[in-house]
Structure formats: C-alpha cells, structure tokens
Amino acid sequence: MDILSIIIINNLDTNAIIAIALYVGLAGAYLLVIPAATLFYLNQRWYTARSVERLLMYFMVFMFFPGILLLSPFVNLRPRPREV
C-alpha cells in the first residue's frame, strides 16, 4: 500500500467505517442475498402456491427486481417435466 492510502485509512473515524460497512451490507442483502432466497423460493413453490402466497411472490419479485436481474444470467429455472 502506498502512503496516501494508509493516511486515508488512518483518518477515517469509527463512525465512518461503521456507516460504510452498513451500506455495503445492506446493498449486498438487497442485490444478492434476498433475491437469491426469493428465486429459490419461487423455484420450490411455483406450482403449489395459493393465491395469497402468489401475491407475496409477485411482490418480492417487484421489490427486489434489480437483484433478480443481476442474478438472472446464473439461474436456470426450467419448468418441471409433466407427469403423464
């Protein structure tokens, strides 16, 4: 590390470090953790959900759309094969 970055790190007070960590944690939860849990839940309950539960699913997709869009290239939600 160079001298300037060491000086900047040393000049940050504890409240600023806590605030930065809080913002990073909330952004990580909003963009990665909750959308991943929502996609897992959708995959498990899509065909058996009742009306109120489906309303909750639609709300979660609407609320966490940026994170779901961010995770969408890595998720493969294919429909289950039909039983004949």
C-alpha positions in Angstrom: 0.0 0.0 0.0 1.2 3.5 -0.7 1.4 6.3 1.9 -1.7 8.1 0.6 -4.0 5.1 1.1 -2.5 4.5 4.6 -3.2 8.1 5.5 -6.7 8.0 4.2 -7.5 4.7 6.1 -6.0 6.1 9.3 -8.0 9.3 9.1 -11.4 7.5 8.8 -13.1 7.6 12.1 -15.0 4.6 13.6 -18.4 6.0 12.7 -17.5 6.4 9.0 -16.2 2.8 8.9 -19.4 1.5 10.5 -21.5 3.5 8.1 -19.6 2.2 5.1 -19.9 -1.4 6.3 -23.6 -0.9 6.9 -24.2 0.4 3.4 -22.1 -2.4 1.9 -24.1 -5.0 4.0 -27.5 -3.6 3.0 -26.5 -3.3 -0.7 -25.3 -7.0 -0.6 -28.5 -8.1 1.1 -30.7 -6.1 -1.4 -28.8 -7.2 -4.5 -27.7 -10.8 -3.7 -29.0 -12.5 -0.6 -32.7 -11.7 -0.6 -33.1 -12.1 -4.4 -31.3 -15.5 -4.3 -33.6 -16.6 -1.5 -36.6 -15.3 -3.5 -35.5 -17.2 -6.6 -35.0 -20.4 -4.6 -38.5 -20.0 -3.0 -40.1 -19.4 -6.4 -38.4 -22.5 -7.8 -39.7 -24.6 -4.9 -43.3 -23.3 -4.6 -44.3 -22.1 -8.1 -46.7 -24.9 -9.0 -48.2 -25.4 -5.5 -48.7 -21.8 -4.3 -52.1 -20.5 -3.3 -53.4 -17.0 -4.2 -52.1 -15.0 -1.2 -48.7 -16.8 -1.5 -48.5 -16.0 -5.2 -49.3 -12.3 -4.4 -46.4 -12.4 -2.0 -44.2 -13.9 -4.7 -45.1 -11.2 -7.2 -44.4 -8.5 -4.6 -41.0 -10.0 -3.8 -40.0 -10.1 -7.5 -41.2 -6.4 -7.9 -39.4 -5.3 -4.7 -36.1 -7.0 -5.5 -36.1 -6.7 -9.3 -32.6 -5.2 -9.6 -31.1 -8.1 -7.7 -33.1 -10.7 -9.6 -32.0 -9.1 -12.8 -28.4 -9.2 -11.6 -28.7 -13.0 -10.7 -30.7 -14.0 -13.8 -27.7 -14.9 -16.1 -26.6 -17.5 -13.5 -30.1 -19.1 -12.7 -31.8 -21.7 -14.8 -35.4 -22.1 -13.9 -36.8 -24.6 -16.3 -40.3 -26.0 -15.9 -40.6 -29.4 -14.4 -41.4 -32.2 -16.7 -45.1 -33.1 -16.8 -46.3 -36.4 -15.4 -48.5 -38.3 -17.8 
